[in-house]
Structures are given as C-alpha cells and as structure tokens.
C-alpha cells in the first residue's frame, strides 16, 4: 500500500478503494478536504496480461507442455480481471490551505446584513459522475435542474456568517451603539446559483454568489465581486435531508473567506479616519453669528426645526443662525449637495448646500439663503442633568409629519468612541435624525442621531451634545 504525505502526516491507502477523502486542518486556516483516487496504471497488470499471452503463443506453437500452457492460455486470461488496473500514487502534494482573514486595528468592522436566498427553483442543478477520474475529464453521466421550489432559511446563514466574522475579528463584539462609515460596513450576499455534484460516493456543492460591501450612510455599494466557491467534499449519505443546507453553509463560508481575501476588499476595509482628520484640520475656521434673538419656548423652537430632503430619503435639521446655517447629521446628508432641500414648518421648500461634514461626529452643516424665523439657542457648558425633562422635534417616518414633538427625560450619559452622548427615553423614529433635543425652555441640548433597535428594546435614543459642534465642524459661534 502506498504512503500519502501532506501537512506532515502519512496515510496508508488500500488500492481496492474507489477514493479517499483527506481533510487538512490547521489553526487560522480554512479546513480543506481533497479527493484522492487511484490514477496510476498498475504495472503488475502487465504480468497478468503477459503470462497468458506467452502461454497462448507456446500452445499455438505446438509446445508439448500441456497442462501449464492450457491453464495460462485459457483460464489465465481471467487474471487481468483480478486486481485493480489503477492504483494510488506513492505520494501526493495536497493543495495549500487558505488562511482565514483577520482584522487589524485600522480596519472597519463588518456585519452580514442580508443573504438573498428564497427560492432555488431553476437555479439549483445536479450533476452525476461515475467516479472522480471521469469528473476531472468532464465525463458526466447526466445533469438536471430543479423544477421544484426548494426553500432555505437565509436568516440562519446570516447568523452563521456573523459568527465567522467574530472569529475573524471583524465583528464588533463590544456592540458599538453608534456606527459610521469609518468604523463599520454592511455585507450583502446574493446567491445566484448552485450546482450539486455527486461523484461516485462523494458529494460537494458549487455556489455562485455576488457579494457587496455597503456603506452605512447611503446604502452605496463600496466594493463588490462575483464569487464561485465549492464546499468541502463529504461522502454522500442516502436520505440525508440536511446535506444541501450543510454544504450551502460550508460553501458560503468559503465564499466569504475568498471575498474578504480579495486585494480590493482588503484595501477598502482600511479606515480613512486618519486621512479625514488631516483633511478636517486643514479647514479654515468658519465664524458664524447666532444673533441675539432666539426661538425660546417649545412652540417657537418647533418652527426652528426643518425637514431635510435628500436623494436617499429625509431627515431633520436644526436652524442655529438667522442667516440660514442648519446643523444636521452626516448620515442624513452624506457627502453630496445633489437634491438637498429643506422644508420649513409652514411648508416652504428651498434648496440647501452642504458646507462641511464630519462623519466621526455624525454631524453636517448646511446653508440656505435665509430663514424667516428665529434660530434655536444652544446650551452653554457641557453639563446635562439626569432626569431633565426634554423634547425631541423632527420628522419621523414621513415628510408630512414634520415638526413632530415627543416628550421624555434624560436617562443617561454614555461614553461612545471617547465622546459623551446624551441618552434619553424620548420616542424617536427614522427621520428624526438631525432633529433637536430641547429642554422645556426651548434650549437646544443636542442633535438626535441614533436609537437602539432590537427585540425587547424600547426607549433608548441618543443625541450629540451641542458642545461638540464647534470642534466637529471647525466653526466659531458668536452672538452678534
């Protein structure tokens, strides 16, 4: 029996077996299973063929040796049927293992947001081969495709891949509450086809998929690629109803590893935080006047909060100067002036331009030509008392719900990414982002920018304190 050496291991194979599965495992690498089959011609068969042939020549030549010649010349032709014609090689070079990607401290976090997989009708194929040698030659027995609507649970696949991201260090295990384009990306995967292969007694699945990394702010595709990957081989088990699910999971793992190891993906995952900090430091200091007349009181403050419309939806904004400077969230405006408009409390619409933005603070400054109402007064100092009665003003859900007012209290102060955020139980919804968090006198305490969404989680929202505005946007607010 031959020896097969790979990754420092030696195996003894029996030549009568159709194939063997050899699995390589190494910490930090994806396990790999290789099919080995008898591919070398068995030279001993030359003796099996030669002896009867020589005997026949002697018999036909009139040799008087009867019994041995008769045996070898007739029954001896059965010898070639005994023993394998092909045997295993003396040694094999197994393919190198693929290293698992590992996040370093300069890269963004990742979360698998969605696996698009509902129906496999017309996209799932079966191909059958008699043995692995025929598979390598492309000599299939037959191929067919699914005509039935086979369903798989894409949620389970997403959860499994997110567990992998934890293993790779790409998942945010500290559960960062506030994410931005500098610290996090989302991953979407669309499965476009599957091909099941049964090769003699072994089975594998080839998965065709399209992977995309999505920006947290505007759902823009940052980088994407089509990936073909194959699951590790296993022996086929008749009646195993989970074989498709198990191999789909394994092929998705192989696809994710392949995708994250792409040079373009690795490059894109590098955070641009440092380069943005350098860019922001190069800004000129912008001095703007808040004036001396402010929208005091809840009713007046409501008029100083506007709806901001963009190409990707809408959010809210806080007017802070009488000449039309408005503060909102970066994840509302993004980085483009395109289709940027505001809608005031009386329904007036006008164009706005993006002055500057800072994703690190999730803040943006926009400008309109003028406003006809008084701006909000910003709270002075950094202290915010717990249990203070507060109100959120914004446009939740729909543009028609502009200047919606909700009430609550300050329920905490949380340190996130070395910044202190105001936590409150005020009801906020999508569209409130960029809106105002005020006290009962109408003073602007913070810019609403996030809420925790999850099963059993209610009433946890966050606002960026106004004392960060000058630092984040490199502005100086003067009362003139």
Secondary structure, DSSP 4 states (H G I P E B T S, - for coil): --EEEETTEEEE--TTSSEEEEEE--TTEE-EEEEEE--EE-THHHHHHHHHHHHHHHHHTT-S-HHHHHHHHTGGGGGGGSS-SEE--S---PPPPEEPP---TTBPEEEEEEEE-SB-TTTEEEEEESSHHHHHHT--SEEEE--S--B--HHHHHHHHHHHHHHHT-S-TT--SS--TTTEEEEEEEEEEEEEEEETTEEEEEEEEEEEEE-TTT--EEEEEEEEEEPPPEE--TT-TTHHHHHHHHHHHHHHHHHHTSHHHHHHHB--HHHHHHHHHTSPPEEEE--S-B--SHHHHHHTEEEEEETTEEEEEEE-STT-EEEE-HHHHTT--TT-EEE-TTS-EEE-EEEEEETTTTEEEEE-S--SSPBPPBPPSS---TT-EEEEEE--SSGGGTTEEEEEEEEEEEEETTEEEEEE-----TT-TT-EEEETT--EEEEEEEE---TT--S-EEEEEGGGHHHHHTEEEE--
